[in-house]
Amino acid sequence: MNADDNVELIFSDLCADVEIDGHVLTVEIYKTYLDPGWLLEVVNAFGTSTVFDEPFISDILAWQQFEMVVKEEGLVAFLTAKEKRRLFH
């Protein structure tokens, strides 16, 4: 066990479950006291997690990124190829 195992996460008030086309996505926006950057993670109903590579300078920017991806790509942006086949075929 190393020191990073005990780092406390700070969750944004913007964290939410979002329903898109009848499917729920869990949007988690969080950071640690050690790093000021906010991370954006979206978990789909299958339990698959999508974590955006670059941290955001604010939780609001992270949320806006989520909204932009949903607007441009929809639910499929957060599904694997196998999950897409299960839902749409």
Residue pairs with C-beta under 8 A, 6 or more apart in sequence:
7 32
7 33
7 34
8 32
8 33
9 30
9 31
9 32
10 30
10 31
10 32
10 33
11 28
11 29
11 30
12 29
12 30
12 38
12 59
12 62
12 63
13 59
14 27
14 29
14 59
14 60
14 62
14 63
15 26
15 27
15 28
15 29
15 30
16 26
16 27
17 24
17 25
17 26
17 27
18 24
18 25
18 26
18 27
18 70
19 25
20 70
20 74
20 75
21 74
21 75
23 44
23 45
23 75
23 87
24 45
25 42
25 43
25 44
25 45
25 75
25 78
26 42
26 43
27 40
27 41
27 42
27 63
27 66
28 40
28 41
28 42
28 43
29 38
29 39
29 40
29 41
29 56
29 59
29 62
29 63
30 38
30 39
30 41
31 37
31 38
31 39
31 55
31 59
35 55
36 57
37 54
37 55
37 56
37 57
38 55
38 56
38 57
38 58
38 59
38 61
38 62
39 51
39 52
39 55
39 56
39 62
40 51
40 52
40 56
40 62
40 63
40 65
40 66
41 49
41 50
41 51
41 52
42 49
42 50
42 66
42 78
43 49
43 50
44 50
44 78
44 79
44 83
46 79
46 80
46 83
48 78
48 79
48 80
48 83
50 77
50 78
52 62
52 65
56 62
56 65
69 77
70 77
76 84
79 87
